[in-house]
Amino acid sequence: MELTLVDAGGVKFVEGTQNEAYLARARDIDRVIETCFSERARAALLYAANLPATFFDLSSGDAGAILQKLRNYRIRLAVVSPSGSTAFSSRFEEMLADERQGTHFGVFETRQDACDWLRQHGA
C-alpha cells in the first residue's frame, strides 16, 4: 500500500487505502512521517486497517508511541473507524475522550467526517 496525497479545500494530507494493512508495528509510523514531509503535508488520514492491530488496545503502548511521534513532528492524525468495526480497550476510550479536546488526533465514523475535521483545524 502507498499513501496518497489529498488536497481537500486547500488542506493537504496523506491518506491510506481503506481495508489494507500498512503499519505492522508502531515504529512503522516513520513511513507516514517521511511521506508527509516529502509531500509537504501536516496531517494523515488512516483507516483502522492501516494501523497495527494493537493500536486500539492502549496497554500495548502502540497508540502512545505513534501519537507521541506524530506530535513531535507536528503531524495530525485522523483515523476512520466506523462504530462496531474495531474493538477499543476501555483505556483507549478514555484517551480518546481526552483527545477530543485537542486538534492532534481523532477517530471518525466516515472519511467525510475525518476530512471535515482536518479542514476545520487547518492541517
Buried (B, 14 or more C-beta within 10 A) or exposed (E): EEBEBBEBEEBBBBBBBEEEBBBEEBEBBEBBBEBBEEBEBBBBBBBBBBBBBBBBBBEBEBBBBBBEBBBEEEBBBBBBBEEEEBEBBEEBEEBBEEBEEEBBBBBBEEBEBBBBBBBEBEB
